[in-house]
Amino acid sequence: MTQNKIDEELVCADSLVFCLKHRHGCHQVDVRREENDPPDFWITVNGVLFAAEVTSVVEGENYHARGRKLREDINKTAHQKGCLAGSYALSIKREPIIPKRNSDEWHNIIGQAISFIEATKSVTSTEAFALIDEGLNKLTIEKCSAKGEDVGLLGPITVKWGIEIQEDLCHIMNERIIEKRKKLENKGVHKSCPQIMLLLYDAYGLGEIDDAQKALLKVNGYDWFHSIFWAASFTNRRNEISPENPGREGMFLYSQEEKWWRRPQKD
């Protein structure tokens, strides 16, 4: 991993390990990265070997390329000024109006972000600071970790509600499950290690855990996997596997191990 890029696979693995140890009381959890993936990791839980494959559930990649460009410009400027000490998250919630690149408003937002980064160099983490605040539509920046030197992007997304979120998640999960199952079967991973975990990385906060659980249970073939885990929101918790990366909260959406999950109530 380069110092300036979050390793999503390690963030996912750490989220899983933390959940197993601290939520479910698994005393012995070991992780080994597979260089010739799939799978991405081999994980031993209380003496039982699991293969673990990571995939992202990103939606709306074409929504305002300006969001990605803004993050790039803030990150570049912070590096040029030498003020970046830690991992920061630029978060776009709903659809705030992002100004045109290189406009006065664009440079004003960058200036605010750099001032915030400079003022928070010596602290470990912060609450979100609003760069654009239009009620429910917001652009914020926060410090997630004292480790690393990067400004990451936690958006943009268009917030949807209830059944719309579940329908979107259903479609994305179905694609990911088909894709990953085919990849694992082609290599014969399921024959050497039938207990396979699928780790879903929700990079942009696409949905709440409850929505994700309900969506998954509508997808055909999800139970081919032993367990399906959801790595969701960033947290101030230290990343134990790779301290240079931020930590994430996570939870099982499904598992053949009954102690690890609970079927959600029907709507």
Sequence and secondary structure as in RCSB ss.txt:
>XXXX:A:sequence
MTQNKIDEELVCADSLVFCLKHRHGCHQVDVRREENDPPDFWITVNGVLFAAEVTSVVEGENYHARGRKLREDIN
KTAHQKGCLAGSYALSIKREPIIPKRNSDEWHNIIGQAISFIEATKSVTSTEAFALIDEGLNKLTIEKCSAKGED
VGLLGPITVKWGIEIQEDLCHIMNERIIEKRKKLENKGVHKSCPQIMLLLYDAYGLGEIDDAQKALLKVNGYDWF
HSIFWAASFTNRRNEISPENPGREGMFLYSQEEKWWRRPQKD
>XXXX:A:secstr
  TTS  HHHHHHHHHHHIIIIIS  S EEEEE SS SSSEEEEETTEEEEEEEEE    TTS HHHHHHHHHHH
HHHHHHT   EEEEEEEES      TTSHHHHHHHHHHHHHHHHTTTSS    EEEEEETTEEEEEEEEESSSEE
EEE        THHHHHHHHHHHHHHHHHHHHHHHHHTHHHH   EEEEEE TT  S HHHHHHHHTTSTTGGGS
SEEEEEEEEEEEE SS TTSEEEEEEEEEESSGGG       
